[in-house]
């Protein structure tokens, strides 16, 4: 065989090797073109970790308006906890603060919404129901409607009160004999006697009714309304006071009338000189002096009034 024949035979034997090398080079070029070697993303960064699992322990919760609650989602693996993204699909549930796998939400309106937690390609959803808290209606006590006391004996200008065992509507048989004032809860009624005679107070609750008989003794002429005393306007009550600017003094009120203080209206003829502070719960009425001068502190209940004259001297 000649040298030429040997060379031709060698060239043919190299063909498979050359084809393999070309294939390797082409594969490397394609790999480089599409993002590099193994373990790298097209951008050259490490690939994003995917979550194996993501879930809420409690997927259905109930809240009240203005209530705050913390939600927590479980992420597997745990190293993805700082990648959790929180969203709410409705304004009734506001996301106030997030910290990794925990989220604080606030209920701002009644309705339903969904809070979503996402991480590592996984998503978990929690259903939230926000209810509007209602104040239950007061439960009336069992038993019959009873008034206590059931009989009141008064004199013109005097006052008394009767209490009902449950909320009731009130009426008086003779408004010329007595004037009544009913408390806001309908459980009590204050009566002021106008003239001698008889009057029946009737309290009605549903189909029940109860009565209190009012006997007004003395003259059958009407009481002198402009100067008539109200509960608390007795000889034990102060009718005049002397104070220094910045000073204060209690206006004495008999203990038997303390329960009626919440229905008495107080006013000052000159608030720049003196004002009055009444606390029905504490049973106190206090005159407070501001500057030198004179003023009248007036108390009224229905048609009746009483006045305390206050003189504020110079300090």
Secondary structure, 3 states (H helix, E strand, C coil): CCHHHHHHHHHHHHHHHHHHHHHHHHHHHHHHHCCCCCCCCCCCCCCCCCCCEEEECCCEEEEECCCEEEEEEEEECHHHHHHCEEEECCCCEEEEEEECCEEEEEECCCEEEEEEEEECCEEEEEEEEEECCCCCCCCCCCCCCCEECCEEEEECCCEEEEEECCCCEEEECCCCCEEEEECCCCCEEEEEECCCEEEEEEEEECCEEEEEEEEEECCCCCCCHHHCCCCCCCCCCCCEEEEECCCEEECCCCHHHHHHHHHCEEEECCCCCEEEEEECCCCEEEEEECCCEEEEEEEEECCEEEEEEEEEECC
